[in-house]
Amino acid sequence: MNLVFIRHGQSLWNLENKFTGWVDIDLSERGEVEAKAAGVTLIENNFYPEICFTSYLKRSINTAAHIIENYKNLNITFENEKKWELNERHYGALQGLDKIETAKKYGQEQVQIWRRSFDTPPPMAEQNSEHDPKTHELYNDIESELPLGESLKDVVLRVVKTYEQIIATAKEKSVLVVAHGNSIRAMVKLLDNLSDKEIVDVNIPTGIPLAYNISDNNIEKIGYLGDEEAINNLAKEVEMQSKITDKKG
């Protein structure tokens, strides 16, 4: 395998079951454990990255840092490159809201559409509000127009160039990508050639490596690395986050 995706470890707002999006929230204690465990899993599977791509958000960057520590212990270092295009989907005006309370207010069906549909964006954030990326120093060097809210379709469109760079790099080097649920879903859609309908049911668990073999002529999906039952439970946790009858994850 020469390409591995990892969704960041559980964040503090994953724990509190809030819409996070581009809000720069750090890892929870469980998230730190997941990140360190991911590094161990990669080494156990003889994956030694030569370059690591992350988003601009600290939950991605810090997950990568915990993973990298495992390799430093083996005196292995590698390049790091930050890409804002790998950020999570921008959840617009929903950012910071509790998913269960939002489902109670707007209806579970509507919230599921906002969360999981392919081409329906959430309510947009207001310009110059705290959820407008242009108001944050983190993005001062970005000349591109930045979103106030996105559908998964929008994420696919903004990640394409970075995805193409990652695939081209993976044909020459071992690549680790530490990103977010929806930016990884966008790239999985492209890699696995999934339809707009099929990608709706794909859930990316936190902290679990997803491996591929990339060559000039072929893309082979290896799948998730780790205990199958634990992986399925984590994916189910993501699926159930806005279900009113369920406990918060």
Summary of the structure (lengths in Angstrom):
residues: 249
radius of gyration: 17.2
end to end distance: 31.3
largest distance: 52.2
contacts: 827
relative contact order: 0.20
helix: 44%
strand: 14%
